[in-house]
Each structure stands twice: as structure tokens, then as C-alpha cells.
Amino acid sequence: MSNPPDLAKKNLSRINLATADLAGADLHAATLRDATLKEANLEGADLTDADLTHANLAGASLRNASAAHANMVDADLRDADLEGTNLRGTRLAGAKLGDAQRATAAAAGANFADPASDGETASNA
């Protein structure tokens, strides 16, 4: 069995990783702006502090991943599996989410405020 990739702090802007198996990958603080991660397997991956602005994560599995404090502004998360994902402090302003995903993200502490405003952060309270 191969080890998950260590892509921490790498600049992967505009990379196409559609359908890639990145389960358990270390992507903390990676730059994935405009990246295509459609239907990728990111289960258990570390996306803490990653920049996923405008990333396409449609249909991706982020089950039990950590995306705490990540920037997912304007990301496409339609049909993505967010079950058990740590989204505390994750910025999701303008992100494309279904209603169930939005509720899951809000319960996990995601921030839906526009970064240019002083909006509220969704809480787990």
C-alpha cells in the first residue's frame, strides 16, 4: 500500500486532479486556486489552511477530512460528501452547496460571510 501524498504548502493552482485518489493526503496550507478536484477522493485528507478559492470539488468525497480555516470562497461543492469534515472557520462565501451540505457546513462552524464584509460566522451552538 502506498503512502498518501505530502503536498503541504505546494502551489497547485489550476491543477487537474479530477477523480484522483488523495485519501489521507497532506494538503495543509497548499494553494489549490482554480484547481479541478471533481469527484476526487479526499477522505481523511488534511486541507487545513488550504486555499481552494474557485476550486471545483463537485462530487468529491471530503468525508472525515480537515478543512479547518481553509479558503473555499466561490468553490463548487455541489454533491460533495462533507460528512464528518472539520469546517471550523472555513470560508465558504459564494460557494456552491446544496441545502443539506449547507446545513452540514453550518453545523461544523463554517463561515459564509463575504470576505469583504464583517458578516457572521455560522456556529455550532
N, CA, C and O atoms as a MOPAC input file, in Angstrom:
PM7 MOZYME 1SCF
protein

 N      0.84400 1    -1.17300 1     0.00000 1
 C      0.00000 1     0.00000 1     0.00000 1
 C      0.89200 1     1.24100 1     0.00000 1
 O      1.85100 1     1.31300 1     0.76800 1
 N      0.58600 1     2.20700 1    -0.84800 1
 C      1.40200 1     3.41500 1    -0.93500 1
 C      0.98100 1     4.43900 1     0.10800 1
 O     -0.16100 1     4.44900 1     0.56900 1
 N      1.91800 1     5.29400 1     0.46900 1
 C      1.63700 1     6.35000 1     1.43200 1
 C      0.87100 1     7.47000 1     0.74700 1
 O      1.06000 1     7.71300 1    -0.44500 1
 N     -0.00600 1     8.16600 1     1.50100 1
 C     -0.70300 1     9.31400 1     0.91500 1
 C      0.31300 1    10.39900 1     0.54800 1
 O      1.33700 1    10.54100 1     1.21700 1
 N      0.03500 1    11.15900 1    -0.50200 1
 C      0.98800 1    12.18300 1    -0.92300 1
 C      1.11700 1    13.33600 1     0.07900 1
 O      0.14600 1    13.71400 1     0.73600 1
 N      2.32000 1    13.88200 1     0.18200 1
 C      2.58900 1    15.05400 1     1.00500 1
 C      2.71700 1    16.24000 1     0.06500 1
 O      3.75000 1    16.44300 1    -0.57300 1
 N      1.63500 1    17.02400 1    -0.00500 1
 C      1.60100 1    18.18700 1    -0.88400 1
 C      1.43500 1    19.46500 1    -0.07700 1
 O      0.98900 1    20.48600 1    -0.60100 1
 N      1.79200 1    19.40400 1     1.19100 1
 C      1.65300 1    20.55500 1     2.08300 1
 C      2.43100 1    21.74800 1     1.54000 1
 O      3.57300 1    21.62400 1     1.09900 1
 N      1.77600 1    22.90600 1     1.58800 1
 C      2.36700 1    24.19000 1     1.22200 1
 C      2.79300 1    24.27500 1    -0.24800 1
 O      3.52400 1    25.19300 1    -0.62200 1
 N      2.35300 1    23.34100 1    -1.07800 1
 C      2.70700 1    23.37000 1    -2.50700 1
 C      1.74700 1    24.28200 1    -3.26200 1
 O      0.58700 1    24.41600 1    -2.87300 1
 N      2.21500 1    24.90400 1    -4.32900 1
 C      1.36000 1    25.69600 1    -5.19900 1
 C      0.85500 1    24.78400 1    -6.30600 1
 O      1.59800 1    24.41200 1    -7.21400 1
 N     -0.42600 1    24.43100 1    -6.21300 1
 C     -1.06000 1    23.53000 1    -7.17100 1
 C     -2.20600 1    24.24000 1    -7.88900 1
 O     -3.17800 1    23.60600 1    -8.30200 1
 N     -2.08500 1    25.54700 1    -8.03100 1
 C     -3.12600 1    26.32200 1    -8.69600 1
 C     -3.37900 1    25.77100 1   -10.09400 1
 O     -2.45100 1    25.42900 1   -10.82700 1
 N     -4.66100 1    25.69600 1   -10.44200 1
 C     -5.12900 1    25.27500 1   -11.76600 1
 C     -4.80000 1    23.82400 1   -12.11500 1
 O     -4.97500 1    23.42500 1   -13.26700 1
 N     -4.33700 1    23.03500 1   -11.17100 1
 C     -4.03100 1    21.63000 1   -11.44400 1
 C     -5.31900 1    20.84400 1   -11.65700 1
 O     -6.34900 1    21.16400 1   -11.06300 1
 N     -5.26600 1    19.83900 1   -12.48600 1
 C     -6.42100 1    18.97200 1   -12.71600 1
 C     -6.16900 1    17.65400 1   -11.99300 1
 O     -5.35100 1    16.83800 1   -12.41800 1
 N     -6.89600 1    17.46400 1   -10.88500 1
 C     -6.81600 1    16.22800 1   -10.10800 1
 C     -8.18700 1    15.55800 1   -10.04800 1
 O     -8.51800 1    14.88900 1    -9.06900 1
 N     -8.97700 1    15.74100 1   -11.09900 1
 C    -10.30000 1    15.12200 1   -11.15500 1
 C    -10.15900 1    13.61300 1   -10.99300 1
 O     -9.30900 1    12.98800 1   -11.62700 1
 N    -10.98200 1    13.04600 1   -10.15600 1
 C    -11.06100 1    11.61700 1    -9.83500 1
 C     -9.79600 1    11.06000 1    -9.16400 1
 O     -9.67000 1     9.84400 1    -9.01800 1
 N     -8.87200 1    11.91300 1    -8.76100 1
 C     -7.63400 1    11.44700 1    -8.12200 1
 C     -7.91600 1    10.85200 1    -6.74700 1
 O     -8.83300 1    11.29000 1    -6.05200 1
 N     -7.12900 1     9.85400 1    -6.35900 1
 C     -7.23300 1     9.26800 1    -5.02200 1
 C     -6.21800 1     9.97000 1    -4.12600 1
 O     -5.02800 1     9.65300 1    -4.14300 1
 N     -6.71300 1    10.93400 1    -3.34000 1
 C     -5.87400 1    11.70500 1    -2.42900 1
 C     -6.28400 1    11.42900 1    -0.97400 1
 O     -6.11000 1    12.28200 1    -0.10400 1
 N     -6.82100 1    10.24800 1    -0.72300 1
 C     -7.24500 1     9.88000 1     0.62700 1
 C     -6.05900 1     9.99000 1     1.57500 1
 O     -4.99100 1     9.43000 1     1.32900 1
 N     -6.27000 1    10.72700 1     2.67100 1
 C     -5.23100 1    10.88600 1     3.68100 1
 C     -4.09900 1    11.82200 1     3.29300 1
 O     -3.12600 1    11.94400 1     4.03600 1
 N     -4.20100 1    12.47800 1     2.16000 1
 C     -3.12000 1    13.35200 1     1.68000 1
 C     -2.92000 1    14.55100 1     2.60600 1
 O     -3.86800 1    15.05200 1     3.21100 1
 N     -1.67800 1    14.99500 1     2.70300 1
 C     -1.34400 1    16.19900 1     3.46000 1
 C     -1.31600 1    17.36500 1     2.47800 1
 O     -0.36500 1    17.53700 1     1.71600 1
 N     -2.38500 1    18.16200 1     2.51700 1
 C     -2.51600 1    19.32700 1     1.64900 1
 C     -2.63000 1    20.59400 1     2.48200 1
 O     -3.10200 1    21.61700 1     1.98800 1
 N     -2.20000 1    20.53900 1     3.75000 1
 C     -2.37300 1    21.72800 1     4.59000 1
 C     -1.56100 1    22.89100 1     4.02400 1
 O     -0.40800 1    22.74200 1     3.61700 1
 N     -2.20700 1    24.04300 1     4.01600 1
 C     -1.61900 1    25.29400 1     3.52200 1
 C     -1.22700 1    25.22200 1     2.04500 1
 O     -0.43600 1    26.04400 1     1.58200 1
 N     -1.76300 1    24.25500 1     1.29900 1
 C     -1.49700 1    24.17500 1    -0.13800 1
 C     -2.35100 1    25.21700 1    -0.86700 1
 O     -3.43000 1    25.58300 1    -0.40000 1
 N     -1.86500 1    25.68300 1    -1.99800 1
 C     -2.61800 1    26.60700 1    -2.83800 1
 C     -3.22000 1    25.80500 1    -3.97900 1
 O     -2.51000 1    25.27800 1    -4.83600 1
 N     -4.55200 1    25.72500 1    -3.97200 1
 C     -5.29400 1    24.96600 1    -4.97200 1
 C     -6.32600 1    25.86200 1    -5.65600 1
 O     -7.42200 1    25.41500 1    -5.99500 1
 N     -5.96800 1    27.12000 1    -5.85200 1
 C     -6.87500 1    28.07800 1    -6.50100 1
 C     -7.19000 1    27.59700 1    -7.91900 1
 O     -6.29700 1    27.21300 1    -8.67400 1
 N     -8.48900 1    27.62800 1    -8.26300 1
 C     -8.94900 1    27.23500 1    -9.59100 1
 C     -8.59600 1    25.78900 1    -9.94700 1
 O     -8.59800 1    25.43100 1   -11.12500 1
 N     -8.29800 1    24.96300 1    -8.96200 1
 C     -7.96600 1    23.55500 1    -9.21100 1
 C     -9.23300 1    22.75400 1    -9.50700 1
 O    -10.32300 1    23.10200 1    -9.05400 1
 N     -9.07200 1    21.69200 1   -10.26400 1
 C    -10.16900 1    20.77200 1   -10.54300 1
 C     -9.95400 1    19.51100 1    -9.71500 1
 O     -9.02200 1    18.74200 1    -9.95000 1
 N    -10.83500 1    19.32000 1    -8.74300 1
 C    -10.79900 1    18.15300 1    -7.86900 1
 C    -12.14400 1    17.42500 1    -7.94200 1
 O    -12.56500 1    16.76300 1    -6.99400 1
 N    -12.79800 1    17.56600 1    -9.08200 1
 C    -14.11800 1    16.97500 1    -9.28200 1
 C    -14.04700 1    15.46000 1    -9.09100 1
 O    -13.23500 1    14.77200 1    -9.71000 1
 N    -14.93000 1    14.95800 1    -8.20400 1
 C    -15.04500 1    13.53300 1    -7.89400 1
 C    -13.75800 1    12.93200 1    -7.34200 1
 O    -13.56800 1    11.71800 1    -7.41000 1
 N    -12.87300 1    13.76200 1    -6.79800 1
 C    -11.64400 1    13.25800 1    -6.17800 1
 C    -11.96000 1    12.63000 1    -4.81700 1
 O    -12.93500 1    13.00100 1    -4.16500 1
 N    -11.14100 1    11.69600 1    -4.40800 1
 C    -11.26000 1    11.08700 1    -3.08900 1
 C    -10.29200 1    11.80800 1    -2.15400 1
 O     -9.07900 1    11.61100 1    -2.21400 1
 N    -10.86500 1    12.65300 1    -1.28300 1
 C    -10.07900 1    13.40900 1    -0.30900 1
 C    -10.44300 1    12.96500 1     1.11500 1
 O    -10.29500 1    13.73500 1     2.06400 1
 N    -10.91500 1    11.73400 1     1.25800 1
 C    -11.31400 1    11.23500 1     2.57000 1
 C    -10.12300 1    11.26000 1     3.52300 1
 O     -9.04800 1    10.74000 1     3.22100 1
 N    -10.34400 1    11.87900 1     4.67800 1
 C     -9.30200 1    11.93600 1     5.69300 1
 C     -8.12800 1    12.83900 1     5.35600 1
 O     -7.12900 1    12.84000 1     6.07600 1
 N     -8.22400 1    13.60600 1     4.28100 1
 C     -7.12800 1    14.49400 1     3.87500 1
 C     -7.03000 1    15.69400 1     4.81500 1
 O     -8.01900 1    16.08600 1     5.43400 1
 N     -5.84400 1    16.26900 1     4.91500 1
 C     -5.61400 1    17.47300 1     5.71200 1
 C     -5.56200 1    18.67300 1     4.76900 1
 O     -4.56900 1    18.89900 1     4.07800 1
 N     -6.66600 1    19.44200 1     4.75900 1
 C     -6.76300 1    20.65400 1     3.93900 1
 C     -6.76300 1    21.90000 1     4.81600 1
 O     -7.18500 1    22.97000 1     4.37800 1
 N     -6.29400 1    21.76600 1     6.04500 1
 C     -6.25800 1    22.88600 1     6.97800 1
 C     -5.47600 1    24.04900 1     6.36800 1
 O     -4.36000 1    23.87300 1     5.87900 1
 N     -6.07800 1    25.23600 1     6.40500 1
 C     -5.45200 1    26.45600 1     5.89600 1
 C     -5.16800 1    26.44200 1     4.39100 1
 O     -4.43300 1    27.30000 1     3.90300 1
 N     -5.73300 1    25.49100 1     3.64900 1
 C     -5.52100 1    25.43900 1     2.20200 1
 C     -6.33800 1    26.52900 1     1.50800 1
 O     -7.38000 1    26.95200 1     2.01000 1
 N     -5.85700 1    26.97500 1     0.35800 1
 C     -6.57300 1    27.96200 1    -0.44800 1
 C     -7.21200 1    27.24100 1    -1.62800 1
 O     -6.53000 1    26.85000 1    -2.57500 1
 N     -8.53100 1    27.07100 1    -1.55900 1
 C     -9.30500 1    26.38900 1    -2.59300 1
 C    -10.27500 1    27.36400 1    -3.26400 1
 O    -11.35800 1    26.96600 1    -3.69300 1
 N     -9.89400 1    28.62000 1    -3.35300 1
 C    -10.72200 1    29.63200 1    -3.99600 1
 C    -11.03200 1    29.20700 1    -5.43300 1
 O    -10.12500 1    28.86800 1    -6.19300 1
 N    -12.30100 1    29.22500 1    -5.79600 1
 C    -12.77500 1    28.86800 1    -7.13900 1
 C    -12.47300 1    27.42300 1    -7.53200 1
 O    -12.56200 1    27.08600 1    -8.71300 1
 N    -12.12000 1    26.56200 1    -6.58100 1
 C    -11.82200 1    25.16200 1    -6.90600 1
 C    -13.10100 1    24.40500 1    -7.23300 1
 O    -14.16400 1    24.71000 1    -6.69100 1
 N    -13.00200 1    23.42800 1    -8.11100 1
 C    -14.12500 1    22.57000 1    -8.45800 1
 C    -13.99000 1    21.26700 1    -7.67900 1
 O    -13.16200 1    20.41500 1    -8.00100 1
 N    -14.82700 1    21.13000 1    -6.63900 1
 C    -14.85100 1    19.93700 1    -5.79500 1
 C    -16.18100 1    19.20600 1    -5.94400 1
 O    -16.56700 1    18.44000 1    -5.06100 1
 N    -16.88100 1    19.43500 1    -7.04900 1
 C    -18.18500 1    18.81400 1    -7.26200 1
 C    -18.05600 1    17.29800 1    -7.22500 1
 O    -17.23300 1    16.71400 1    -7.92900 1
 N    -18.88000 1    16.67200 1    -6.39300 1
 C    -18.88700 1    15.22100 1    -6.29600 1
 C    -17.70200 1    14.61700 1    -5.56700 1
 O    -17.59000 1    13.39400 1    -5.49000 1
 N    -16.81400 1    15.44400 1    -5.02900 1
 C    -15.64100 1    14.93400 1    -4.30600 1
 C    -16.04700 1    14.40200 1    -2.93700 1
 O    -17.04100 1    14.84700 1    -2.36500 1
 N    -15.28800 1    13.46000 1    -2.41900 1
 C    -15.50800 1    12.96600 1    -1.06800 1
 C    -14.48600 1    13.59200 1    -0.13300 1
 O    -13.28400 1    13.34200 1    -0.23200 1
 N    -15.00400 1    14.42700 1     0.79200 1
 C    -14.16200 1    15.03200 1     1.82800 1
 C    -14.52400 1    14.43200 1     3.18900 1
 O    -14.26800 1    15.03600 1     4.23000 1
 N    -15.11300 1    13.25400 1     3.16800 1
 C    -15.55200 1    12.59200 1     4.39800 1
 C    -14.39200 1    12.50000 1     5.39700 1
 O    -13.31100 1    12.00100 1     5.08100 1
 N    -14.65000 1    12.99400 1     6.60700 1
 C    -13.68300 1    12.96200 1     7.71100 1
 C    -12.37600 1    13.69100 1     7.40500 1
 O    -11.35200 1    13.41700 1     8.03200 1
 N    -12.40600 1    14.60200 1     6.46000 1
 C    -11.22700 1    15.42400 1     6.16200 1
 C    -11.19800 1    16.61200 1     7.11900 1
 O    -12.20600 1    16.93100 1     7.74900 1
 N    -10.05400 1    17.26100 1     7.22600 1
 C     -9.95400 1    18.50200 1     7.99200 1
 C     -9.70000 1    19.64100 1     7.02400 1
 O     -8.67200 1    19.69500 1     6.35000 1
 N    -10.67800 1    20.56300 1     6.97200 1
 C    -10.53300 1    21.75500 1     6.14000 1
 C    -10.66600 1    23.00000 1     7.01000 1
 O    -11.10100 1    24.05300 1     6.54300 1
 N    -10.29100 1    22.87000 1     8.26600 1
 C    -10.39100 1    23.99300 1     9.19600 1
 C     -9.61200 1    25.19200 1     8.67500 1
 O     -8.46000 1    25.07200 1     8.25900 1
 N    -10.26100 1    26.34500 1     8.70600 1
 C     -9.65300 1    27.61900 1     8.31100 1
 C     -9.21000 1    27.65400 1     6.84800 1
 O     -8.40500 1    28.50100 1     6.46100 1
 N     -9.73200 1    26.73900 1     6.04000 1
 C     -9.42800 1    26.76000 1     4.60700 1
 C    -10.23200 1    27.86700 1     3.93600 1
 O    -11.25500 1    28.30800 1     4.46000 1
 N     -9.76800 1    28.30500 1     2.79000 1
 C    -10.48200 1    29.29400 1     1.99500 1
 C    -11.13900 1    28.56800 1     0.82600 1
 O    -10.46100 1    28.13000 1    -0.10300 1
 N    -12.47000 1    28.44400 1     0.88000 1
 C    -13.22900 1    27.80900 1    -0.19300 1
 C    -14.21400 1    28.79900 1    -0.80200 1
 O    -15.29500 1    28.41200 1    -1.24500 1
 N    -13.84200 1    30.07400 1    -0.82600 1
 C    -14.69000 1    31.11000 1    -1.40000 1
 C    -14.92800 1    30.80300 1    -2.87300 1
 O    -13.98900 1    30.54700 1    -3.62800 1
 N    -16.19600 1    30.83100 1    -3.26800 1
 C    -16.61600 1    30.59000 1    -4.65100 1
 C    -16.27200 1    29.18800 1    -5.16600 1
 O    -16.24700 1    28.97000 1    -6.37800 1
 N    -16.00700 1    28.24000 1    -4.27000 1
 C    -15.72600 1    26.86600 1    -4.68600 1
 C    -17.02400 1    26.15600 1    -5.06500 1
 O    -18.09600 1    26.50400 1    -4.57100 1
 N    -16.92200 1    25.17300 1    -5.93300 1
 C    -18.06900 1    24.35400 1    -6.33000 1
 C    -18.02000 1    23.06500 1    -5.51600 1
 O    -17.17300 1    22.20100 1    -5.74600 1
 N    -18.94100 1    22.95200 1    -4.56200 1
 C    -19.01600 1    21.77900 1    -3.69000 1
 C    -20.31800 1    21.00500 1    -3.90200 1
 O    -20.73100 1    20.23000 1    -3.03900 1
 N    -20.95600 1    21.21500 1    -5.04500 1
 C    -22.20600 1    20.50600 1    -5.30500 1
 C    -21.97000 1    18.99600 1    -5.31500 1
 O    -21.05400 1    18.49600 1    -5.96800 1
 N    -22.81400 1    18.29200 1    -4.58100 1
 C    -22.76900 1    16.83200 1    -4.46300 1
 C    -21.50600 1    16.31600 1    -3.78600 1
 O    -21.24200 1    15.11500 1    -3.83200 1
 N    -20.72400 1    17.18000 1    -3.16300 1
 C    -19.54900 1    16.72400 1    -2.41000 1
 C    -20.01100 1    16.11500 1    -1.08900 1
 O    -20.99400 1    16.56900 1    -0.50400 1
 N    -19.30700 1    15.09600 1    -0.62200 1
 C    -19.61600 1    14.44500 1     0.65000 1
 C    -18.81700 1    15.14800 1     1.74200 1
 O    -17.59300 1    15.03700 1     1.80000 1
 N    -19.52800 1    15.87600 1     2.61200 1
 C    -18.88600 1    16.63900 1     3.69200 1
 C    -19.11000 1    15.99100 1     5.05700 1
 O    -18.83700 1    16.60800 1     6.08700 1
 N    -19.60200 1    14.75800 1     5.07300 1
 C    -19.89200 1    14.07900 1     6.33900 1
 C    -18.62500 1    13.95300 1     7.18500 1
 O    -17.62000 1    13.38900 1     6.75200 1
 N    -18.69900 1    14.49300 1     8.40000 1
 C    -17.57500 1    14.39300 1     9.33600 1
 C    -16.41300 1    15.31700 1     9.03000 1
 O    -15.37400 1    15.22900 1     9.68400 1
 N    -16.56200 1    16.20300 1     8.05100 1
 C    -15.48000 1    17.11800 1     7.67900 1
 C    -15.37600 1    18.25800 1     8.68400 1
 O    -16.38300 1    18.87000 1     9.04000 1
 N    -14.16300 1    18.54200 1     9.14100 1
 C    -13.93000 1    19.67100 1    10.04700 1
 C    -13.87600 1    20.93900 1     9.20200 1
 O    -12.92900 1    21.16600 1     8.44800 1
 N    -14.92100 1    21.76300 1     9.34900 1
 C    -15.00800 1    23.01300 1     8.59000 1
 C    -14.95900 1    24.23700 1     9.50100 1
 O    -15.36700 1    25.32500 1     9.09500 1
 N    -14.46800 1    24.07300 1    10.71500 1
 C    -14.41900 1    25.18400 1    11.66400 1
 C    -13.58800 1    26.31100 1    11.08200 1
 O    -12.40100 1    26.14900 1    10.80000 1
 N    -14.24100 1    27.47300 1    10.90500 1
 C    -13.55800 1    28.65900 1    10.39900 1
 C    -13.30200 1    28.64900 1     8.90400 1
 O    -12.66000 1    29.56500 1     8.38900 1
 N    -13.78500 1    27.64000 1     8.19300 1
 C    -13.60400 1    27.58100 1     6.74600 1
 C    -14.45700 1    28.65100 1     6.08800 1
 O    -15.63300 1    28.80200 1     6.41600 1
 N    -13.87200 1    29.38900 1     5.16500 1
 C    -14.60400 1    30.46000 1     4.46800 1
 C    -15.28200 1    29.88100 1     3.23500 1
 O    -14.62300 1    29.36900 1     2.33100 1
 N    -16.62500 1    29.97200 1     3.21000 1
 C    -17.42500 1    29.40500 1     2.13800 1
 C    -18.30100 1    30.44200 1     1.43900 1
 O    -19.29300 1    30.07700 1     0.80800 1
 N    -17.96100 1    31.71400 1     1.53500 1
 C    -18.75000 1    32.76000 1     0.87700 1
 C    -18.81600 1    32.47400 1    -0.62400 1
 O    -17.78700 1    32.25600 1    -1.26500 1
 N    -20.01900 1    32.47700 1    -1.17600 1
 C    -20.20300 1    32.26900 1    -2.60100 1
 C    -20.02600 1    30.83800 1    -3.06500 1
 O    -20.14800 1    30.55900 1    -4.25800 1
 N    -19.74000 1    29.91500 1    -2.14100 1
 C    -19.55400 1    28.51600 1    -2.53600 1
 C    -20.87300 1    27.91200 1    -2.98700 1
 O    -21.93300 1    28.24600 1    -2.45800 1
 N    -20.80100 1    27.02800 1    -3.96000 1
 C    -21.98900 1    26.33900 1    -4.45800 1
 C    -22.18800 1    25.08100 1    -3.62600 1
 O    -21.39700 1    24.14000 1    -3.69000 1
 N    -23.27900 1    25.08600 1    -2.83400 1
 C    -23.61200 1    23.97300 1    -1.94400 1
 C    -25.09300 1    23.67700 1    -2.04100 1
 O    -25.89700 1    24.59200 1    -2.22500 1
 N    -25.46800 1    22.40700 1    -1.92000 1
 C    -26.87300 1    22.06200 1    -1.79200 1
 C    -27.34000 1    22.39100 1    -0.37900 1
 O    -26.51700 1    22.65300 1     0.49800 1
 N    -28.65000 1    22.38000 1    -0.14700 1
 C    -29.19600 1    22.72400 1     1.17000 1
 C    -28.66000 1    21.82800 1     2.27800 1
 O    -28.29600 1    22.32100 1     3.34600 1
 N    -28.60700 1    20.51800 1     2.04100 1
 C    -28.12300 1    19.59100 1     3.07300 1
 C    -26.65200 1    19.85100 1     3.37700 1
 O    -26.23400 1    19.79800 1     4.53400 1
 N    -25.87500 1    20.12900 1     2.34600 1
 C    -24.45800 1    20.40900 1     2.54700 1
 C    -24.27400 1    21.71000 1     3.32200 1
 O    -23.40700 1    21.80700 1     4.19100 1
 N    -25.09300 1    22.70600 1     3.00100 1
 C    -25.01500 1    23.99200 1     3.69700 1
 C    -25.30700 1    23.78800 1     5.17400 1
 O    -24.61900 1    24.36300 1     6.01800 1
 N    -26.30800 1    22.98400 1     5.50700 1
 C    -26.64200 1    22.70800 1     6.90700 1
 C    -25.50000 1    21.97300 1     7.60100 1
 O    -25.15900 1    22.28700 1     8.74200 1
 N    -24.91000 1    21.00000 1     6.91800 1
 C    -23.77000 1    20.26700 1     7.48600 1
 C    -22.60100 1    21.21000 1     7.73500 1
 O    -21.97700 1    21.16300 1     8.79500 1
 N    -22.30300 1    22.06500 1     6.76100 1
 C    -21.18400 1    23.00200 1     6.88400 1
 C    -21.43400 1    24.01400 1     7.99700 1
 O    -20.52100 1    24.34300 1     8.75500 1
 N    -22.66800 1    24.50800 1     8.09800 1
 C    -23.00500 1    25.47500 1     9.14600 1
 C    -22.85400 1    24.83300 1    10.51600 1
 O    -22.32400 1    25.45300 1    11.43900 1
 N    -23.31100 1    23.60400 1    10.65500 1
 C    -23.20100 1    22.90100 1    11.93700 1
 C    -21.73900 1    22.65500 1    12.30600 1
 O    -21.39600 1    22.55400 1    13.48400 1
 N    -20.88600 1    22.55900 1    11.29200 1
 C    -19.45800 1    22.32200 1    11.53300 1
 C    -18.68600 1    23.61800 1    11.75800 1
 O    -17.47100 1    23.58600 1    11.94800 1
 N    -19.37800 1    24.76100 1    11.74000 1
 C    -18.72600 1    26.02900 1    12.06900 1
 C    -18.15900 1    26.79300 1    10.89400 1
 O    -17.29400 1    27.64700 1    11.08500 1
 N    -18.61900 1    26.51400 1     9.67900 1
 C    -18.12100 1    27.22300 1     8.50000 1
 C    -18.57600 1    28.68100 1     8.51200 1
 O    -19.56600 1    29.03100 1     9.15400 1
 N    -17.84600 1    29.51100 1     7.80100 1
 C    -18.11200 1    30.94100 1     7.71300 1
 C    -18.61600 1    31.25100 1     6.30400 1
 O    -17.89200 1    31.07400 1     5.32400 1
 N    -19.87600 1    31.71800 1     6.21000 1
 C    -20.47600 1    32.02300 1     4.91700 1
 C    -20.42400 1    33.51500 1     4.59100 1
 O    -20.94900 1    33.93500 1     3.56100 1
 N    -19.80800 1    34.30900 1     5.43800 1
 C    -19.76400 1    35.76000 1     5.22700 1
 C    -18.84400 1    36.10300 1     4.06700 1
 O    -17.82400 1    35.44800 1     3.85000 1
 N    -19.21600 1    37.13000 1     3.33000 1
 C    -18.38000 1    37.64400 1     2.26600 1
 C    -17.08300 1    38.15000 1     2.90600 1
 O    -17.13800 1    38.90800 1     3.87500 1
 N    -15.91400 1    37.74500 1     2.38200 1
 C    -14.65400 1    38.16900 1     2.99600 1
 C    -14.48700 1    39.68600 1     3.03700 1
 O    -13.69400 1    40.19200 1     3.83100 1
 N    -15.21500 1    40.42000 1     2.19800 1
 C    -15.10200 1    41.87400 1     2.17400 1
 C    -16.02600 1    42.52700 1     3.20100 1
 O    -15.99600 1    43.74500 1     3.37600 1
 N    -16.84900 1    41.71700 1     3.88200 1
 C    -17.76800 1    42.28400 1     4.87200 1
 C    -17.41200 1    41.81500 1     6.27400 1
 O    -16.49400 1    41.01800 1     6.46500 1
 N    -18.14400 1    42.31500 1     7.23700 1
 C    -17.94900 1    41.89200 1     8.62500 1
 C    -19.08200 1    40.97700 1     9.03200 1
 O    -19.66900 1    41.16100 1    10.09800 1
 N    -19.40400 1    39.99200 1     8.20500 1
 C    -20.52400 1    39.08400 1     8.44500 1
 C    -20.28300 1    38.14000 1     9.59700 1
 O    -19.20300 1    38.08600 1    10.18500 1
 N    -21.32900 1    37.40100 1     9.89600 1
 C    -21.30700 1    36.44300 1    10.99300 1
 C    -20.71400 1    35.10800 1    10.53900 1
 O    -20.76500 1    34.76300 1     9.35800 1
 N    -20.16300 1    34.37600 1    11.47800 1
 C    -19.70300 1    33.03400 1    11.25400 1
 C    -20.77100 1    32.07800 1    11.72800 1
 O    -21.32700 1    32.25600 1    12.81200 1
 N    -21.06500 1    31.07000 1    10.93400 1
 C    -22.02400 1    30.06500 1    11.38000 1
 C    -21.41500 1    29.33500 1    12.57300 1
 O    -20.21800 1    29.05100 1    12.59300 1
 N    -22.23400 1    29.04100 1    13.54400 1
 C    -21.68100 1    28.41100 1    14.74700 1
 C    -22.29400 1    27.04500 1    14.98000 1
 O    -23.27800 1    26.66800 1    14.34400 1
 N    -21.70900 1    26.33000 1    15.87900 1
 C    -22.15100 1    25.00000 1    16.25900 1
 C    -22.97900 1    25.06800 1    17.51400 1
 O    -23.26900 1    24.03800 1    18.12100 1
 N    -23.37300 1    26.27800 1    17.92200 1
 C    -24.09800 1    26.44300 1    19.18000 1
 C    -25.53700 1    26.02900 1    19.07600 1
 O    -26.27600 1    26.11100 1    20.05700 1

